[in-house]
Amino acid sequence: MVEQQASVLRIPLYKLLYLEEIAEEPLTNGELEKLSKDYTPEEIQQIVESLRWASKHPDYPFSSLVSGIKFSDREAYRFLANLLRQILPLVPPENSIQTPNGEGKAGENGGENPHGQKTQLTQTGQ
């Protein structure tokens, strides 16, 4: 599992090769739009899962995943944490993922998204 997460983390960490400093919002609006066009929802979900994993492992040697990163592991961790906060709104809440019968992942009709907002599931294909 660690190897898979680390492999996917290379995608966002590659951006560190071109940054001068770590910003609170690592991606511009244009880059966020491009992310949605360049990656499938499933790939974005994998990136988010890897970012969530990274947020729980601040001592991981992130800078070793992409050669040439001039930032420390702690700075790379901060970049990944900021990126997670920034792209979470692009990802539907986990309990809104539709199953073939139109129910949420856990069979619920609604819940809360990562920002504590109420959500309501709708059936697709009707």
Secondary structure, 3 states (H helix, E strand, C coil): CHHHHHHHHHHHHHHHHHCCCCCCCCCCHHHHHHHHHHCCHHHHHHHHHHHHHHHCCCCCCHHHHCCCCCCCHHHHHHHHHHHHHHHHHHCCCHHHCCCCCCCCCCCCCEEECCCCCEEECCCCCC
